[in-house]
Amino acid sequence: MILDALNAIDGILYYPVLIIILTAAGLFFTFRTKFVQLRLLGEANRLVFEKPAEKKSVSPFQALMVSTASRVGTGNIIGVSTAICLGGPGACFWMWLLCIIGGASAFIESTLAQVYKKKHHDGSSYGGPAYYIEKAFHSSVMAGIFCVFLLLTYAFGFNLLCSYNLQSAFEVYDFYNPKVTPIAIGAVIAILCAFCIFGGGKRILKFTSLIVPVMGLFYVAISLVIILVHVKNIPSMFVEIFKDAFNFKAILGGGFGSSCVVYGIKRGLYSNEAGVGSAPNASASADVSHPVKQGLVQTISVYIDTLILCTATAFMCLSSGADISAKAAGAPYVQNAISTVFGHAGPVFITVAMVLFAFTTLIGNLYYCGNALAFLNKRKMPGKKFMIFFHIICVLVIFAGALTPMDAAWALADITMGLMTIINLPSCAILSGVAVKALKNYEAQKKQGKDPVFKAKEIGINEDDVEFWK
């Protein structure tokens, strides 16, 4: 009964509510910024490696890696597999579309996070959606509700799901015992995460900035090998994707085709998180001379996640010729695909990738929770004892996730993430004029040959409303 209720809520929330909100917001931001996510892509790539003014400050690259660590995870493997097996190959197209228009949403939310970021006593910055949501609605109530949903999503929903996805990668092995193995895997990953969590935020930044690029490149390289081996299947694969994506008879009839739209959008949003309000928490910590710089950098994270990693998984699976079925949804479909080239070593590689992806996701997710807790605690971090208690609960959630049924894990994560998005995107729309003015200011300075420096008053912001940019 509980599972049926969760699935019912999940279904209504995404179809039609979030499909309309995500599409409308993404297109609105795309046209307001004149396709900034595509037009300034070259500039965004250049800014990724810009150094911060202070050596000890968080660089744009570090902030990008924290947000990418949360985005890049089991969703790039399990999420894509689930979307294809339950929604059809056409789900890939809808993931791509959501990614491209979602790039504009990512730019707006991260730019706003930079504009309204707060200052620590040591001069470093912090912030996130809660602070610009409070500004948009002139009330801390809606911002507080958003923070509650963020905690439910990242400390509980996503980590519950991530832990489940990780243990599911071991189901193909002979030693897997459904009564014992999930418990063992849950315990190991919980202990490893606890070690990293209690090391503090700086350890998280250092760890993710090192492992995420290596992990992503290695996964893409293996995927390319499989795709090249099955290169003769590429043309028919594209035909299959677009034929299924534009099967309007099925879509309008509410059948299999409509599932490809819904699953493409659900799994695409879960994977790249554009517009959810997660990445701005990391964006606000970056030390940049202009808010637009970090806004542009964060569009790269969305592309890395969906256009590179999710596409690598999709092409690897679809080109391999592995059977698509609901029973194979999740790790088995990907493991079957990779086995067509690497044999018994294939599932081992996917298991290793899942471990790395899951671990960085779990750590990156908890990094976001600090800003939400600070906002709810009257703009200051809770005491050490509370944080220890909170992190212990988070570790227990990670352990419990390995024992959670698949449908329940996905539904809980989808619902809490969807509720975050419903609050975040309207707030971004209300304040989008600020981000657009900041973009025009940035481009005007670039045309003059300057390294853009932002001053709030230059775009009509009262300096009393910001702690930086005076």
VOPAGU-2260 file (C-alpha; in pm, 1 decimal, decimal comma):
REM VOPAGU-2260
SITE   aa  ch    i         X         Y         Z
SITE  MET   A    0       0,0       0,0       0,0
SITE  ILE   A    1     284,1     238,4      86,7
SITE  LEU   A    2     461,8     157,5    -238,8
SITE  ASP   A    3     142,2     210,0    -439,6
SITE  ALA   A    4      91,6     548,7    -271,2
SITE  LEU   A    5     450,0     654,3    -344,3
SITE  ASN   A    6     420,3     551,7    -709,9
SITE  ALA   A    7      89,2     738,8    -744,5
SITE  ILE   A    8     240,9    1059,3    -604,5
SITE  ASP   A    9     550,2    1011,6    -818,3
SITE  GLY   A   10     340,9     966,8   -1132,3
SITE  ILE   A   11     131,3    1281,4   -1084,5
SITE  LEU   A   12     431,6    1490,1    -977,8
SITE  TYR   A   13     624,4    1418,8   -1298,3
SITE  TYR   A   14     341,9    1378,0   -1545,8
SITE  PRO   A   15     223,7    1639,9   -1604,3
SITE  VAL   A   16     343,0    1881,2   -1326,3
SITE  LEU   A   17     722,9    1867,3   -1350,7
SITE  ILE   A   18     730,9    1803,0   -1724,6
SITE  ILE   A   19     553,6    2136,3   -1774,4
SITE  ILE   A   20     759,0    2324,7   -1513,7
SITE  LEU   A   21    1097,7    2194,9   -1632,0
SITE  THR   A   22    1024,6    2255,9   -1998,9
SITE  ALA   A   23     869,3    2599,5   -1948,0
SITE  ALA   A   24    1145,1    2718,9   -1714,1
SITE  GLY   A   25    1425,6    2583,3   -1932,1
SITE  LEU   A   26    1287,7    2746,9   -2246,4
SITE  PHE   A   27    1216,1    3073,2   -2060,7
SITE  PHE   A   28    1574,9    3094,1   -1933,9
SITE  THR   A   29    1714,7    2985,0   -2270,0
SITE  PHE   A   30    1542,2    3265,4   -2459,5
SITE  ARG   A   31    1603,2    3528,0   -2187,2
SITE  THR   A   32    1976,0    3456,8   -2196,5
SITE  LYS   A   33    1985,2    3414,9   -2575,5
SITE  PHE   A   34    2098,3    3050,5   -2550,8
SITE  VAL   A   35    2382,2    3126,2   -2308,1
SITE  GLN   A   36    2439,3    2753,1   -2245,3
SITE  LEU   A   37    2543,0    2710,3   -2609,6
SITE  ARG   A   38    2652,1    3060,9   -2708,2
SITE  LEU   A   39    2919,0    3094,0   -2436,8
SITE  LEU   A   40    3021,7    2728,2   -2412,9
SITE  GLY   A   41    3379,2    2808,2   -2516,9
SITE  GLU   A   42    3404,2    3078,3   -2249,5
SITE  ALA   A   43    3265,4    2836,3   -1990,2
SITE  ASN   A   44    3537,5    2582,3   -2071,5
SITE  ARG   A   45    3806,0    2849,2   -2032,7
SITE  LEU   A   46    3671,7    2962,7   -1695,3
SITE  VAL   A   47    3680,9    2613,4   -1543,5
SITE  PHE   A   48    4054,6    2641,9   -1477,9
SITE  GLU   A   49    4062,2    3004,1   -1361,9
SITE  LYS   A   50    4248,2    3042,3   -1031,9
SITE  PRO   A   51    4081,6    3198,3    -724,9
SITE  ALA   A   52    4215,1    3528,5    -587,5
SITE  GLU   A   53    4317,9    3361,8    -260,8
SITE  LYS   A   54    4513,2    3034,7    -260,6
SITE  LYS   A   55    4303,2    2883,6      20,6
SITE  SER   A   56    3973,4    2979,3    -145,3
SITE  VAL   A   57    3752,5    2734,8    -335,0
SITE  SER   A   58    3832,9    2748,4    -706,4
SITE  PRO   A   59    3570,4    2733,5    -983,7
SITE  PHE   A   60    3709,3    2389,1   -1070,6
SITE  GLN   A   61    3669,2    2258,8    -713,1
SITE  ALA   A   62    3310,8    2389,6    -692,6
SITE  LEU   A   63    3243,0    2227,7   -1031,3
SITE  MET   A   64    3383,5    1895,0    -912,3
SITE  VAL   A   65    3170,1    1894,3    -595,2
SITE  SER   A   66    2852,3    1953,3    -796,3
SITE  THR   A   67    2968,6    1703,9   -1060,3
SITE  ALA   A   68    3043,9    1448,2    -788,0
SITE  SER   A   69    2680,1    1464,6    -683,3
SITE  ARG   A   70    2550,3    1462,7   -1042,1
SITE  VAL   A   71    2788,1    1194,9   -1167,8
SITE  GLY   A   72    2692,9     877,8    -990,8
SITE  THR   A   73    2486,0     564,5   -1010,0
SITE  GLY   A   74    2226,3     755,3   -1213,0
SITE  ASN   A   75    2468,4     756,2   -1505,9
SITE  ILE   A   76    2462,6     376,3   -1508,1
SITE  ILE   A   77    2152,3     252,5   -1327,7
SITE  GLY   A   78    1935,4     554,5   -1414,7
SITE  VAL   A   79    2003,6     530,4   -1788,3
SITE  SER   A   80    1955,9     154,1   -1788,1
SITE  THR   A   81    1624,4     188,3   -1602,3
SITE  ALA   A   82    1503,9     460,7   -1840,3
SITE  ILE   A   83    1575,9     247,1   -2148,0
SITE  CYS   A   84    1442,7     -81,2   -2006,3
SITE  LEU   A   85    1120,7      69,1   -1866,6
SITE  GLY   A   86    1069,0     364,0   -2101,6
SITE  GLY   A   87    1228,4     250,9   -2426,5
SITE  PRO   A   88    1529,0     375,9   -2631,7
SITE  GLY   A   89    1348,6     705,1   -2701,5
SITE  ALA   A   90    1410,8     805,4   -2339,7
SITE  CYS   A   91    1766,8     894,0   -2449,6
SITE  PHE   A   92    1640,0    1174,5   -2672,1
SITE  TRP   A   93    1433,1    1327,1   -2393,5
SITE  MET   A   94    1734,1    1312,9   -2159,4
SITE  TRP   A   95    1939,1    1503,0   -2418,1
SITE  LEU   A   96    1667,4    1763,1   -2469,0
SITE  LEU   A   97    1626,2    1816,8   -2094,4
SITE  CYS   A   98    2004,0    1853,1   -2063,9
SITE  ILE   A   99    2033,8    2123,1   -2330,9
SITE  ILE   A  100    1749,5    2340,5   -2208,5
SITE  GLY   A  101    1843,0    2257,1   -1850,2
SITE  GLY   A  102    2184,4    2412,6   -1908,5
SITE  ALA   A  103    2015,3    2754,3   -1900,6
SITE  SER   A  104    1844,6    2667,1   -1571,0
SITE  ALA   A  105    2181,1    2562,4   -1426,8
SITE  PHE   A  106    2331,7    2895,0   -1536,3
SITE  ILE   A  107    2054,0    3101,8   -1376,7
SITE  GLU   A  108    2048,4    2919,1   -1041,8
SITE  SER   A  109    2426,4    2919,8    -998,4
SITE  THR   A  110    2461,5    3284,9   -1098,4
SITE  LEU   A  111    2193,7    3381,8    -845,4
SITE  ALA   A  112    2368,3    3175,6    -577,0
SITE  GLN   A  113    2683,9    3377,5    -640,5
SITE  VAL   A  114    2502,8    3713,9    -636,0
SITE  TYR   A  115    2333,2    3646,2    -301,9
SITE  LYS   A  116    2607,7    3438,7    -135,2
SITE  LYS   A  117    2703,6    3503,4     227,9
SITE  LYS   A  118    3036,9    3566,4     397,9
SITE  HIS   A  119    3205,8    3350,5     661,6
SITE  HIS   A  120    3406,1    3515,7     938,3
SITE  ASP   A  121    3725,8    3418,6     753,8
SITE  GLY   A  122    3612,3    3594,4     435,7
SITE  SER   A  123    3516,4    3278,5     242,7
SITE  SER   A  124    3170,1    3241,2      95,6
SITE  TYR   A  125    2873,0    3009,9     130,3
SITE  GLY   A  126    2513,2    3014,5      15,3
SITE  GLY   A  127    2265,2    2845,2    -212,6
SITE  PRO   A  128    1901,6    2850,9    -321,8
SITE  ALA   A  129    1766,1    2917,8      29,4
SITE  TYR   A  130    1910,2    3269,0      21,8
SITE  TYR   A  131    1779,1    3368,9    -320,1
SITE  ILE   A  132    1446,0    3193,9    -254,7
SITE  GLU   A  133    1411,1    3409,0      57,5
SITE  LYS   A  134    1481,6    3714,7    -158,7
SITE  ALA   A  135    1236,2    3607,5    -430,5
SITE  PHE   A  136     942,2    3547,1    -195,9
SITE  HIS   A  137    1038,5    3808,1      68,1
SITE  SER   A  138     994,5    3536,3     328,2
SITE  SER   A  139    1213,0    3281,1     499,8
SITE  VAL   A  140     924,7    3031,2     523,2
SITE  MET   A  141     946,8    2908,3     163,1
SITE  ALA   A  142    1326,9    2901,3     187,2
SITE  GLY   A  143    1300,2    2694,4     504,0
SITE  ILE   A  144    1064,3    2446,7     334,3
SITE  PHE   A  145    1313,0    2416,7      48,1
SITE  CYS   A  146    1592,0    2339,1     297,1
SITE  VAL   A  147    1380,6    2063,9     455,1
SITE  PHE   A  148    1320,1    1908,2     112,0
SITE  LEU   A  149    1692,4    1939,2      32,1
SITE  LEU   A  150    1782,1    1750,0     349,8
SITE  LEU   A  151    1519,8    1484,0     276,1
SITE  THR   A  152    1654,3    1451,8     -79,5
SITE  TYR   A  153    2030,2    1452,2     -31,2
SITE  ALA   A  154    2077,3    1316,2     320,6
SITE  PHE   A  155    1804,6    1053,5     284,9
SITE  GLY   A  156    1632,2     995,9     -54,2
SITE  PHE   A  157    1935,1    1008,3    -286,2
SITE  ASN   A  158    2171,4     832,3     -47,0
SITE  LEU   A  159    1913,0     561,9      17,8
SITE  LEU   A  160    1882,3     507,4    -358,2
SITE  CYS   A  161    2254,7     531,5    -422,9
SITE  SER   A  162    2330,0     265,4    -163,4
SITE  TYR   A  163    2063,7      36,4    -314,3
SITE  ASN   A  164    2203,7      87,3    -665,4
SITE  LEU   A  165    2551,5      -1,4    -545,9
SITE  GLN   A  166    2454,5    -330,2    -385,6
SITE  SER   A  167    2242,5    -424,3    -689,3
SITE  ALA   A  168    2560,6    -433,4    -899,0
SITE  PHE   A  169    2665,8    -744,2    -705,8
SITE  GLU   A  170    2354,1    -946,2    -791,7
SITE  VAL   A  171    2520,9   -1109,8   -1094,3
SITE  TYR   A  172    2786,5   -1283,0    -886,1
SITE  ASP   A  173    2756,0   -1637,8    -754,0
SITE  PHE   A  174    2845,3   -1533,0    -400,9
SITE  TYR   A  175    2546,4   -1292,9    -384,0
SITE  ASN   A  176    2304,0   -1390,2    -109,7
SITE  PRO   A  177    1998,4   -1159,5     -92,1
SITE  LYS   A  178    1979,7   -1207,1     283,9
SITE  VAL   A  179    2346,6   -1145,0     363,3
SITE  THR   A  180    2527,8    -959,0      80,9
SITE  PRO   A  181    2324,6    -633,2      95,8
SITE  ILE   A  182    2394,4    -609,9     469,2
SITE  ALA   A  183    2768,5    -660,8     416,9
SITE  ILE   A  184    2788,2    -409,0     130,7
SITE  GLY   A  185    2578,1    -154,4     320,3
SITE  ALA   A  186    2806,4    -184,1     623,5
SITE  VAL   A  187    3127,7    -141,6     422,4
SITE  ILE   A  188    3011,4     162,7     225,0
SITE  ALA   A  189    2866,4     322,3     541,5
SITE  ILE   A  190    3199,1     283,9     724,6
SITE  LEU   A  191    3398,4     427,5     432,2
SITE  CYS   A  192    3162,7     724,4     400,2
SITE  ALA   A  193    3179,0     786,6     775,6
SITE  PHE   A  194    3558,5     809,3     754,4
SITE  CYS   A  195    3536,0    1074,9     482,7
SITE  ILE   A  196    3240,4    1263,3     633,6
SITE  PHE   A  197    3402,0    1309,8     973,6
SITE  GLY   A  198    3712,4    1444,9     800,3
SITE  GLY   A  199    3525,1    1763,9     712,4
SITE  GLY   A  200    3434,7    1959,2     398,6
SITE  LYS   A  201    3792,3    2025,8     286,3
SITE  ARG   A  202    3860,7    1652,2     263,8
SITE  ILE   A  203    3545,5    1616,1      52,3
SITE  LEU   A  204    3663,7    1890,4    -184,7
SITE  LYS   A  205    4009,4    1736,2    -219,3
SITE  PHE   A  206    3878,7    1383,0    -269,0
SITE  THR   A  207    3618,4    1469,0    -531,6
SITE  SER   A  208    3846,8    1703,9    -729,2
SITE  LEU   A  209    4092,1    1414,3    -768,8
SITE  ILE   A  210    3870,1    1113,0    -834,4
SITE  VAL   A  211    3581,6    1254,2   -1042,1
SITE  PRO   A  212    3780,8    1342,7   -1358,8
SITE  VAL   A  213    3973,4    1013,2   -1356,3
SITE  MET   A  214    3660,4     810,2   -1288,5
SITE  GLY   A  215    3464,0     977,8   -1567,4
SITE  LEU   A  216    3738,6     951,4   -1830,3
SITE  PHE   A  217    3801,5     583,6   -1755,2
SITE  TYR   A  218    3431,9     499,0   -1781,7
SITE  VAL   A  219    3393,9     684,4   -2112,4
SITE  ALA   A  220    3705,3     512,8   -2253,0
SITE  ILE   A  221    3566,7     164,6   -2179,0
SITE  SER   A  222    3229,4     266,4   -2322,7
SITE  LEU   A  223    3397,5     382,8   -2644,7
SITE  VAL   A  224    3570,7      46,9   -2683,9
SITE  ILE   A  225    3235,9    -133,1   -2667,3
SITE  ILE   A  226    3071,7     114,6   -2904,8
SITE  LEU   A  227    3356,4      78,0   -3159,1
SITE  VAL   A  228    3334,6    -302,0   -3146,6
SITE  HIS   A  229    2963,5    -273,8   -3231,8
SITE  VAL   A  230    3004,8      25,1   -3466,7
SITE  LYS   A  231    2796,6    -144,2   -3739,5
SITE  ASN   A  232    2493,6    -117,2   -3508,6
SITE  ILE   A  233    2523,2     261,6   -3462,8
SITE  PRO   A  234    2297,6     366,6   -3755,5
SITE  SER   A  235    2015,5     133,7   -3652,0
SITE  MET   A  236    2061,1     245,7   -3289,2
SITE  PHE   A  237    1994,0     609,8   -3383,4
SITE  VAL   A  238    1692,3     507,1   -3589,5
SITE  GLU   A  239    1558,6     317,5   -3288,9
SITE  ILE   A  240    1611,6     613,3   -3052,4
SITE  PHE   A  241    1438,1     873,5   -3269,5
SITE  LYS   A  242    1164,0     640,4   -3390,0
SITE  ASP   A  243    1069,8     561,4   -3030,8
SITE  ALA   A  244    1107,6     923,0   -2911,8
SITE  PHE   A  245     866,6    1052,1   -3177,2
SITE  ASN   A  246     612,6     773,5   -3166,8
SITE  PHE   A  247     330,8    1028,3   -3125,2
SITE  LYS   A  248      57,8     767,6   -3160,4
SITE  ALA   A  249     188,7     586,2   -2853,1
SITE  ILE   A  250     260,2     911,7   -2666,2
SITE  LEU   A  251     -88,6    1052,0   -2719,5
SITE  GLY   A  252    -235,9     713,7   -2640,2
SITE  GLY   A  253     -55,2     702,6   -2306,1
SITE  GLY   A  254     126,5     380,4   -2391,3
SITE  PHE   A  255     490,2     277,3   -2412,1
SITE  GLY   A  256     587,8     591,7   -2602,2
SITE  SER   A  257     465,6     821,4   -2326,5
SITE  SER   A  258     680,2     620,8   -2085,6
SITE  CYS   A  259     989,6     712,8   -2286,5
SITE  VAL   A  260     910,6    1082,8   -2231,8
SITE  VAL   A  261     844,6    1046,2   -1859,8
SITE  TYR   A  262    1137,0     815,2   -1788,4
SITE  GLY   A  263    1371,1    1025,9   -2001,0
SITE  ILE   A  264    1280,9    1337,7   -1805,3
SITE  LYS   A  265    1275,5    1167,0   -1463,2
SITE  ARG   A  266    1606,2     989,8   -1504,9
SITE  GLY   A  267    1758,8    1290,8   -1682,5
SITE  LEU   A  268    1662,6    1519,4   -1394,1
SITE  TYR   A  269    1785,9    1267,9   -1137,5
SITE  SER   A  270    2117,9    1243,7   -1319,0
SITE  ASN   A  271    2203,1    1606,2   -1408,4
SITE  GLU   A  272    1993,2    1788,7   -1142,6
SITE  ALA   A  273    1959,9    2103,5   -1358,8
SITE  GLY   A  274    1708,3    2331,7   -1186,4
SITE  VAL   A  275    1677,4    2115,2    -875,2
SITE  GLY   A  276    1870,6    2364,0    -660,1
SITE  SER   A  277    2159,5    2140,3    -556,9
SITE  ALA   A  278    2459,3    2270,7    -753,1
SITE  PRO   A  279    2411,6    2634,6    -636,3
SITE  ASN   A  280    2517,7    2523,5    -287,8
SITE  ALA   A  281    2862,2    2441,4    -427,6
SITE  SER   A  282    2861,8    2733,3    -672,3
SITE  ALA   A  283    2821,9    2986,5    -392,3
SITE  SER   A  284    3148,5    2871,7    -232,8
SITE  ALA   A  285    3362,5    2952,2    -539,9
SITE  ASP   A  286    3593,3    3254,8    -531,2
SITE  VAL   A  287    3531,3    3438,0    -861,4
SITE  SER   A  288    3541,9    3803,7    -967,9
SITE  HIS   A  289    3197,6    3790,6   -1131,3
SITE  PRO   A  290    2888,8    3572,9   -1056,0
SITE  VAL   A  291    2843,3    3489,1   -1424,6
SITE  LYS   A  292    3176,4    3307,9   -1428,5
SITE  GLN   A  293    3051,3    3036,3   -1194,3
SITE  GLY   A  294    2711,6    3032,9   -1365,8
SITE  LEU   A  295    2885,2    2944,7   -1692,9
SITE  VAL   A  296    3110,9    2687,4   -1527,5
SITE  GLN   A  297    2809,9    2502,4   -1384,4
SITE  THR   A  298    2659,3    2450,6   -1729,8
SITE  ILE   A  299    2963,6    2232,6   -1802,0
SITE  SER   A  300    2867,7    2000,3   -1517,2
SITE  VAL   A  301    2526,8    1933,9   -1674,5
SITE  TYR   A  302    2687,9    1848,5   -2009,2
SITE  ILE   A  303    2954,0    1625,6   -1850,2
SITE  ASP   A  304    2683,9    1431,2   -1675,2
SITE  THR   A  305    2425,8    1380,9   -1949,5
SITE  LEU   A  306    2583,2    1442,1   -2290,6
SITE  ILE   A  307    2901,0    1252,6   -2205,5
SITE  LEU   A  308    2847,3     999,1   -1925,9
SITE  CYS   A  309    2477,2     917,2   -1967,2
SITE  THR   A  310    2518,7     903,3   -2344,4
SITE  ALA   A  311    2819,8     672,9   -2305,1
SITE  THR   A  312    2604,7     430,3   -2106,6
SITE  ALA   A  313    2311,8     454,3   -2349,6
SITE  PHE   A  314    2523,0     401,0   -2662,9
SITE  MET   A  315    2719,7     119,8   -2500,3
SITE  CYS   A  316    2398,5     -63,6   -2411,8
SITE  LEU   A  317    2195,5       2,1   -2725,1
SITE  SER   A  318    2479,0     -71,5   -2970,6
SITE  SER   A  319    2564,4    -399,2   -2794,9
SITE  GLY   A  320    2236,3    -563,4   -2890,7
SITE  ALA   A  321    2169,4    -677,3   -2533,2
SITE  ASP   A  322    1802,5    -760,6   -2472,3
SITE  ILE   A  323    1590,2    -476,0   -2336,3
SITE  SER   A  324    1341,1    -588,7   -2072,0
SITE  ALA   A  325    1193,6    -472,2   -1743,4
SITE  LYS   A  326    1366,9    -763,5   -1571,0
SITE  ALA   A  327    1708,6    -634,7   -1681,9
SITE  ALA   A  328    1642,5    -278,1   -1562,0
SITE  GLY   A  329    1932,2    -145,5   -1357,4
SITE  ALA   A  330    2280,1    -295,9   -1336,3
SITE  PRO   A  331    2200,6    -624,4   -1523,1
SITE  TYR   A  332    2130,0    -451,4   -1858,3
SITE  VAL   A  333    2460,5    -262,0   -1846,2
SITE  GLN   A  334    2649,5    -570,7   -1731,1
SITE  ASN   A  335    2497,0    -776,5   -2014,4
SITE  ALA   A  336    2603,7    -509,3   -2263,9
SITE  ILE   A  337    2963,6    -488,3   -2147,7
SITE  SER   A  338    2988,7    -868,8   -2135,6
SITE  THR   A  339    2944,7    -880,8   -2514,2
SITE  VAL   A  340    3302,7    -750,7   -2543,6
SITE  PHE   A  341    3479,7    -820,2   -2215,8
SITE  GLY   A  342    3307,6   -1145,3   -2119,4
SITE  HIS   A  343    3312,5   -1227,4   -1749,0
SITE  ALA   A  344    3537,7    -927,7   -1679,6
SITE  GLY   A  345    3257,1    -692,9   -1789,5
SITE  PRO   A  346    3041,2    -716,9   -1476,8
SITE  VAL   A  347    3354,4    -668,1   -1264,2
SITE  PHE   A  348    3427,5    -337,8   -1439,2
SITE  ILE   A  349    3070,0    -216,8   -1388,8
SITE  THR   A  350    3090,9    -312,1   -1023,1
SITE  VAL   A  351    3413,1    -110,2    -980,6
SITE  ALA   A  352    3258,0     186,2   -1165,2
SITE  MET   A  353    2947,2     161,2    -947,9
SITE  VAL   A  354    3156,7     164,3    -631,3
SITE  LEU   A  355    3344,9     476,9    -741,1
SITE  PHE   A  356    3036,1     652,8    -876,3
SITE  ALA   A  357    2831,1     569,9    -568,0
SITE  PHE   A  358    3097,6     678,7    -322,7
SITE  THR   A  359    3152,3    1022,3    -478,3
SITE  THR   A  360    2775,4    1070,5    -501,8
SITE  LEU   A  361    2724,2     985,1    -135,1
SITE  ILE   A  362    2997,4    1226,2     -24,5
SITE  GLY   A  363    2895,0    1504,1    -263,7
SITE  ASN   A  364    2531,9    1478,1    -151,9
SITE  LEU   A  365    2619,3    1533,7     214,1
SITE  TYR   A  366    2830,4    1838,8     128,4
SITE  TYR   A  367    2511,0    2014,6      19,8
SITE  CYS   A  368    2338,8    1956,4     353,4
SITE  GLY   A  369    2560,7    2197,4     545,1
SITE  ASN   A  370    2410,7    2509,0     384,8
SITE  ALA   A  371    2053,9    2389,7     448,5
SITE  LEU   A  372    2127,2    2316,9     813,8
SITE  ALA   A  373    2293,5    2656,3     857,1
SITE  PHE   A  374    1992,8    2836,3     708,4
SITE  LEU   A  375    1749,3    2651,9     933,9
SITE  ASN   A  376    1972,3    2727,8    1234,2
SITE  LYS   A  377    1942,1    3106,6    1200,2
SITE  ARG   A  378    2222,1    3136,4     941,0
SITE  LYS   A  379    2492,0    2960,3    1140,6
SITE  MET   A  380    2617,6    2604,0    1141,5
SITE  PRO   A  381    2471,9    2385,4    1417,0
SITE  GLY   A  382    2697,9    2281,8    1704,5
SITE  LYS   A  383    2951,5    2001,6    1681,5
SITE  LYS   A  384    2737,3    1756,8    1881,0
SITE  PHE   A  385    2437,8    1808,0    1649,9
SITE  MET   A  386    2652,1    1761,5    1338,2
SITE  ILE   A  387    2797,8    1439,0    1475,5
SITE  PHE   A  388    2444,0    1313,5    1545,3
SITE  PHE   A  389    2325,6    1423,4    1197,7
SITE  HIS   A  390    2615,1    1251,3    1022,8
SITE  ILE   A  391    2561,3     932,0    1222,6
SITE  ILE   A  392    2196,5     930,7    1102,9
SITE  CYS   A  393    2319,5     984,4     744,8
SITE  VAL   A  394    2559,0     691,2     773,9
SITE  LEU   A  395    2274,7     471,3     903,4
SITE  VAL   A  396    2060,7     579,4     605,1
SITE  ILE   A  397    2340,1     470,6     370,6
SITE  PHE   A  398    2345,1     132,3     542,3
SITE  ALA   A  399    1963,8     101,3     526,8
SITE  GLY   A  400    1958,7     190,2     155,7
SITE  ALA   A  401    2129,1    -135,7      67,5
SITE  LEU   A  402    1826,8    -319,0     212,8
SITE  THR   A  403    1554,2    -104,7      48,8
SITE  PRO   A  404    1333,2    -237,8    -238,0
SITE  MET   A  405    1413,5     -81,2    -578,2
SITE  ASP   A  406    1071,8      75,2    -646,1
SITE  ALA   A  407    1053,2     239,0    -303,5
SITE  ALA   A  408    1407,3     379,2    -331,3
SITE  TRP   A  409    1342,1     535,6    -674,7
SITE  ALA   A  410     999,7     674,0    -577,3
SITE  LEU   A  411    1124,1     841,7    -257,5
SITE  ALA   A  412    1418,0    1003,1    -436,6
SITE  ASP   A  413    1199,2    1119,8    -726,9
SITE  ILE   A  414     938,4    1277,4    -497,6
SITE  THR   A  415    1173,4    1473,3    -272,0
SITE  MET   A  416    1379,9    1591,6    -570,8
SITE  GLY   A  417    1064,1    1696,7    -752,3
SITE  LEU   A  418     943,4    1902,5    -456,1
SITE  MET   A  419    1278,7    2085,0    -444,5
SITE  THR   A  420    1247,5    2167,2    -814,0
SITE  ILE   A  421     892,9    2300,7    -776,7
SITE  ILE   A  422    1018,3    2561,5    -527,2
SITE  ASN   A  423    1354,3    2638,2    -688,9
SITE  LEU   A  424    1255,9    2704,4   -1052,2
SITE  PRO   A  425     977,1    2960,0    -981,6
SITE  SER   A  426    1222,1    3144,1    -753,2
SITE  CYS   A  427    1478,8    3149,5   -1033,5
SITE  ALA   A  428    1212,7    3279,5   -1273,4
SITE  ILE   A  429    1120,7    3563,7   -1034,7
SITE  LEU   A  430    1486,2    3669,7   -1001,1
SITE  SER   A  431    1595,3    3583,1   -1355,3
SITE  GLY   A  432    1616,5    3952,9   -1441,5
SITE  VAL   A  433    1906,3    3985,6   -1196,4
SITE  ALA   A  434    2096,8    3700,6   -1363,5
SITE  VAL   A  435    2027,8    3840,2   -1712,0
SITE  LYS   A  436    2153,5    4188,1   -1610,9
SITE  ALA   A  437    2464,4    4027,9   -1461,2
SITE  LEU   A  438    2519,7    3840,6   -1790,4
SITE  LYS   A  439    2489,3    4160,7   -1994,5
SITE  ASN   A  440    2732,0    4333,2   -1755,1
SITE  TYR   A  441    2978,7    4045,7   -1796,0
SITE  GLU   A  442    2959,3    4047,8   -2175,4
SITE  ALA   A  443    2993,9    4426,9   -2190,0
SITE  GLN   A  444    3317,2    4411,8   -1987,9
SITE  LYS   A  445    3448,7    4126,8   -2204,7
SITE  LYS   A  446    3392,6    4336,7   -2517,5
SITE  GLN   A  447    3605,7    4608,7   -2357,5
SITE  GLY   A  448    3887,2    4357,7   -2312,7
SITE  LYS   A  449    3854,4    4346,0   -1933,9
SITE  ASP   A  450    3856,6    4057,7   -1691,3
SITE  PRO   A  451    3497,8    4115,6   -1566,7
SITE  VAL   A  452    3458,9    4236,4   -1207,4
SITE  PHE   A  453    3109,2    4258,1   -1061,6
SITE  LYS   A  454    2968,0    4550,7    -865,2
SITE  ALA   A  455    2610,2    4506,0    -744,0
SITE  LYS   A  456    2509,9    4869,7    -793,1
SITE  GLU   A  457    2604,6    4856,3   -1162,4
SITE  ILE   A  458    2299,0    4638,8   -1234,1
SITE  GLY   A  459    2066,5    4816,7    -991,5
SITE  ILE   A  460    2104,9    4592,3    -685,3
SITE  ASN   A  461    2096,0    4766,9    -348,5
SITE  GLU   A  462    2431,9    4696,5    -184,5
SITE  ASP   A  463    2252,2    4634,6     145,2
SITE  ASP   A  464    2099,0    4322,8     -16,0
SITE  VAL   A  465    2435,4    4155,7     -76,7
SITE  GLU   A  466    2735,3    4073,5     141,5
SITE  PHE   A  467    2981,8    4053,1    -147,4
SITE  TRP   A  468    3002,8    4266,1    -462,1
SITE  LYS   A  469    2995,1    4605,8    -288,1
